Amino acid sequence: MITLPLVAGATLWLSRSPAQASEPRFSCGQSNNTPTTLAKTKQGFVAVIRWTSEHFAGSGWTPEARCQKVSGLFEQYYRDGSLNYVTTGRDVETEQNVVCVAPAPKQKCTGILFTLKPGSNPGKTLQKLMDLRVRASHDPLNETNRRIYIEMDEFLNSRPTINSTDSAPSETSTPSQPQPDDVW
């Protein structure tokens, strides 16, 4: 008789586990023939970052390679519960500007997502990469002490979904050509 409640409790706990536990929430796919970090939401796929720049390609980090790596990091931070805010910081080892995750506004980075192109304005670059407009209604943007923090749940819930035929995550894709207004 004691085993029945334990089995029933375990079954209830497993049935409450989010669907994301069995499938990636973040993945690399294509949007407008561009490698794109995608997030799977209840409404559909949302484009998080479109990777267009060839700036790091010389060191092996093509847009496709960056998409694959960073999408995996978004997923890792999501699963371990540390993907609360995305902000910018400085990598103490390389002394380069980075995009990273933080637990809350005004707090330090707890994990690096990727390195920014040298000489770029970190806040403006982050806004442009994540396609955010300053002072848009329901914008997940929070500027604190000249540093931008993007609340990820709000960001994902405020973004339009993209065409499902264009957004299917892929393991391998052909990298797109760089755009004239490349930030990356």
N, C-alpha and C positions, 0 to 999 in steps of 0.2 A: 504494500500500500504506500510505502514511502517513496518507492521509485516512480510511481505514476505522477505525483506532483512535480518531481524533479524533471521528468521527461516533458511534461506539459509546460513547465516553466522555461526549459531550454528551448522548446519549440516556439513559445511566445517570444522569447528574446531574439531568436534567429529571424522570426517573421517581422520583427520591428527593425532589424538592421537595414540601413539604407541600401538602395539598389546600387549605389556607387561602390559598395564594398566588393561587388563581383565584376564590375566593369569600370574602366577608367572614366573619370569625369573630365580630365584634361587630356588632349591628344593633339598630335600634329596632323593636319589635313590640308586641304586646298580651299581657297576662297579667291575667286577671280583669277585662277591659275597662279596663285601666289601661296607659298608655304605659310600656313597660318596656325597659330596656337588656338585651338578650339576648346570651348567648355560645353559639355553636355548638360543642359538644364531641363527642367520639366517642360518648358515651352519649345525646346529644340536646341540646335547648335548656335552658340554665340561666338563671334570672332573676338579673341582677346588681343592678340598681336599679329599683324601681318609682317612677315619677314621679307624685306626687299633689298637691303643693302648688301653689297659685296665687299664692304670694308674689311671684314675679317677673313675673307675667303682665302687669302694668301697663306694663312696659317691653318687652313683646313676647315674653318668654320663658315661654310657656305650658308645661305639662308635656310636651306633644307636641314643641314646639320644642326644649326642653332635652333630651328623649330623643334626638331626631335628632342634635343637635349633639354631645352627650357620647358617644353611641354611636360616632359617627364619630371622636372623639378617642381612645376606647378602641381602636378598630381601628387608627388611625394609630400609636399608641404600641406596640401589639402588633406591627405589621408592622416598625417600626423597631427593635424589640428593647428598648425602654425600659419596657415594662409588667411590671416585676418585682414591685414593691410599690406599694400604694396607701396613702397616708397623708394627713395634713393639714398645712397650712402657712399662710403669710401672704403674700398678694400685695403686693410692695413698692410697686407703683404705686398700687393702690387702698386699701391697708392693710386689706383684708378677708380673713377666713379662707377658705381654699380647700381642696378635695380635689385631690390631685396625685399624680404618680407619682414614685417614688424608686428608685435602683438597689439599695439594701439598707437594712436597719434602721440607724438613727443617721446616715443620710445625708440631705442636703438634696433638696428637690424638683427634678426636672429638667423637669417639664412640668405645667401646670395642666389639670385635668379640668373643674372647675366651682367656682363661688363658693357659699359657705354663707350661709344666712339670718343677718343681723346678730343678735347676741345669743345665738346658739346655742352649745352646748358642742361644739367640733369633734370630739373623740374619740367622745363619746356619739352625736352625729349620724351620724358615719361608721358606727359599729356598727349603729345602727338602720336606716340606709339600706341597708346590705348584709346586714341580717337576721342579725347575728352575736350569739351568746350568749357571755357571758364564761365562761371555763373549761369550755367544751364539749369533749368528747373530739375529737381530730383537728381542732381549730379552727385556722384559718390566722392567728389573731390573735397579734401579738407586741407587747407593750407595752414601750417603751423610753423611759426618761426622761420618763414621763407622756405620751408620744406613741404613737399606735397605728400599727402597720404591718401591712398585710394582704398576705400572700404570694399573688399571684394564681393561680399554677398550683395551689397547694394549695387555695385557695378554690374554683376551678372544679371541681376533682376531688372536693371534699367536698360539693358542693351537689346536692340532688335535681334531677332533670330535671322540666320542667313539661309538661303536656299539649300534644302537638304541634298539635292543632287550635286551641289557644288562643294558641300562641306564634309563629305564622308572622310573620316580619318583614314590615313594611309600609312603603311610602313615605309614605302618608298615612293617618292614622287620626283618629278623633274623640276629642279629649281627654276624660278621665273627670272626674267631679265630684270636688272635693276631699274627702278623708276627714276625719272629726272629729279624728283624732290627727295631722293633717298636721305633718310636720317641715319640709317644704319649702314 
